[in-house]
């Protein structure tokens, strides 16, 4: 998140209105819900985790033990349980 001077991007009237509430402080203006992206969608991280979880579920259904899956994927047994027992 980069810092931008408000007087460089906002109209003077809007800046004056904001100054009624905040002066000399840093404020965060969030993105609209339309432009908001879920975690991992830009980098592909979410897709990688989904593929990993699918592979874990498949191995579990094929008979691989939870403890063995935990060692193989470097995860705790509790995390493996969460993955295999959720829909």
VOBA-1610 file (N, C-alpha, C; in pm, whole numbers, padded with zeros to 5 digits, always signed):
BEGIN
Unk+00086-00116+00000Unk+00000+00000+00000Unk+00090+00122+00000Unk+00074+00208-00100Unk+00158+00327-00107Unk+00084+00449-00054Unk+00161+00545-00010Unk+00105+00668+00046Unk+00101+00774-00064Unk-00013+00841-00077Unk-00031+00944-00178Unk-00085+01068-00109Unk-00032+01185-00144Unk-00080+01310-00085Unk-00219+01340-00138Unk-00311+01363-00046Unk-00451+01385-00083Unk-00467+01509-00171Unk-00388+01615-00145Unk-00405+01738-00224Unk-00362+01721-00369Unk-00292+01610-00399Unk-00251+01585-00536Unk-00357+01509-00616Unk-00446+01439-00547Unk-00542+01356-00620Unk-00689+01390-00595Unk-00718+01460-00486Unk-00858+01490-00455Unk-00893+01634-00492Unk-01017+01658-00534Unk-01061+01795-00560Unk-01057+01877-00430Unk-01035+02005-00444Unk-01019+02093-00328Unk-01142+02089-00236Unk-01261+02083-00294Unk-01382+02081-00212Unk-01393+01953-00130Unk-01356+01841-00192Unk-01359+01714-00120Unk-01253+01713-00010Unk-01135+01765-00038Unk-01029+01772+00061Unk-01073+01857+00181Unk-01140+01968+00154Unk-01189+02054+00262Unk-01292+01980+00347Unk-01377+01901+00283Unk-01479+01824+00357Unk-01413+01718+00445Unk-01313+01648+00392Unk-01242+01546+00470Unk-01169+01609+00588Unk-01115+01730+00568Unk-01041+01798+00674Unk-01130+01836+00792Unk-01260+01837+00773Unk-01352+01861+00885Unk-01346+01745+00984Unk-01310+01627+00935Unk-01309+01507+01019Unk-01168+01464+01058Unk-01072+01480+00967Unk-00936+01432+00991Unk-00837+01533+00935Unk-00735+01566+01017Unk-00630+01656+00971Unk-00496+01602+01015Unk-00404+01590+00921Unk-00269+01547+00953Unk-00256+01401+00991Unk-00355+01320+00962Unk-00354+01178+00995Unk-00350+01095+00866Unk-00312+00971+00879Unk-00315+00879+00767Unk-00447+00803+00774Unk-00519+00800+00662Unk-00643+00724+00659Unk-00635+00622+00545Unk-00707+00514+00561Unk-00711+00409+00461Unk-00847+00412+00392Unk-00846+00417+00262Unk-00971+00414+00185Unk-00975+00280+00114Unk-01062+00189+00157Unk-01064+00054+00099Unk-01118+00054-00043Unk-01085-00053-00114Unk-01138-00073-00249Unk-01286-00104-00239Unk-01357-00081-00348Unk-01497-00118-00351Unk-01507-00271-00357Unk-01619-00325-00318Unk-01636-00470-00318Unk-01624-00529-00458Unk-01657-00452-00559Unk-01650-00499-00697Unk-01504-00525-00738Unk-01413-00439-00696Unk-01273-00453-00735Unk-01192-00540-00640Unk-01248-00575-00525Unk-01178-00656-00427Unk-01161-00799-00479Unk-01040-00853-00464Unk-01014-00989-00507Unk-00985-01074-00384Unk-01029-01197-00386Unk-01004-01287-00274Unk-00857-01323-00268Unk-00814-01369-00151Unk-00676-01403-00129Unk-00628-01507-00229Unk-00511-01481-00288Unk-00447-01578-00375Unk-00495-01581-00518Unk-00593-01501-00554Unk-00644-01508-00691Unk-00547-01445-00791Unk-00476-01342-00751Unk-00381-01279-00844Unk-00254-01360-00860Unk-00205-01418-00753Unk-00077-01489-00756Unk-00090-01635-00791Unk-00211-01689-00781Unk-00231-01831-00807Unk-00212-01917-00683Unk-00187-01855-00570Unk-00168-01929-00445Unk-00289-02010-00404Unk-00406-01954-00424Unk-00530-02024-00389Unk-00546-02150-00474Unk-00514-02138-00602Unk-00526-02253-00692Unk-00431-02365-00650Unk-00308-02327-00613Unk-00210-02427-00569Unk-00257-02500-00443Unk-00312-02425-00348Unk-00361-02487-00225Unk-00480-02578-00252Unk-00568-02536-00342Unk-00683-02619-00377Unk-00638-02750-00442Unk-00538-02740-00530Unk-00485-02861-00594Unk-00419-02953-00491Unk-00342-02895-00398Unk-00278-02974-00293Unk-00383-03044-00207Unk-00486-02970-00168Unk-00590-03027-00084Unk-00666-03139-00155Unk-00689-03122-00285Unk-00754-03226-00363Unk-00668-03352-00367Unk-00536-03335-00382Unk-00445-03449-00383Unk-00444-03518-00247Unk-00448-03441-00140Unk-00452-03498-00004Unk-00579-03579+00016Unk-00693-03523-00026Unk-00820-03594-00012Unk-00821-03724-00093Unk-00765-03719-00213Unk-00759-03839-00297Unk-00673-03947-00233Unk-00559-03907-00181Unk-00470-04003-00115Unk-00537-04064+00008Unk-00609-03980+00082Unk-00677-04029+00201Unk-00785-04131+00164Unk-00861-04101+00059Unk-00966-04193+00014Unk-00906-04324-00038Unk-00783-04316-00089Unk-00716-04436-00140Unk-00653-04519-00028Unk-00661-04468+00097Unk-00615-04547+00210Unk-00489-04499+00278Unk-00433-04387+00237Unk-00313-04334+00302Unk-00351-04281+00440Unk-00271-04313+00539Unk-00297-04271+00677Unk-00275-04121+00694Unk-00349-04063+00788Unk-00338-03919+00815Unk-00196-03883+00858Unk-00135-03964+00942Unk+00001-03935+00988Unk+00101-03937+00872Unk+00080-04029+00778Unk+00168-04037+00662Unk+00150-03914+00571Unk+00025-03871+00555Unk-00001-03751+00475Unk+00061-03627+00540Unk+00055-03621+00673Unk+00114-03508+00745Unk+00265-03500+00720Unk+00330-03614+00722Unk+00475-03616+00695Unk+00504-03579+00550Unk+00426-03634+00460Unk+00448-03613+00317Unk+00431-03466+00276Unk+00330-03400+00334Unk+00300-03263+00295Unk+00351-03160+00396Unk+00424-03205+00498Unk+00482-03116+00600Unk+00375-03032+00669Unk+00264-03098+00706Unk+00153-03034+00776Unk+00126-03111+00905Unk+00057-03047+00997Unk+00021-03116+01121Unk-00093-03214+01092Unk-00108-03312+01180Unk-00217-03408+01162Unk-00353-03338+01173Unk-00361-03236+01257Unk-00487-03161+01272Unk-00523-03089+01142Unk-00424-03034+01073Unk-00449-02967+00946Unk-00496-03068+00842Unk-00433-03184+00839Unk-00474-03289+00744Unk-00618-03331+00773Unk-00652-03345+00900Unk-00790-03382+00936Unk-00889-03277+00887Unk-00854-03149+00903Unk-00943-03041+00856Unk-00964-03053+00704Unk-00856-03085+00634Unk-00865-03094+00487Unk-00950-03212+00445Unk-00925-03330+00502Unk-00993-03450+00454Unk-01138-03461+00502Unk-01171-03398+00613Unk-01306-03410+00666Unk-01398-03293+00629Unk-01348-03195+00549Unk-01435-03089+00502Unk-01480-03118+00360Unk-01591-03059+00322Unk-01646-03087+00188Unk-01582-02999+00083
//
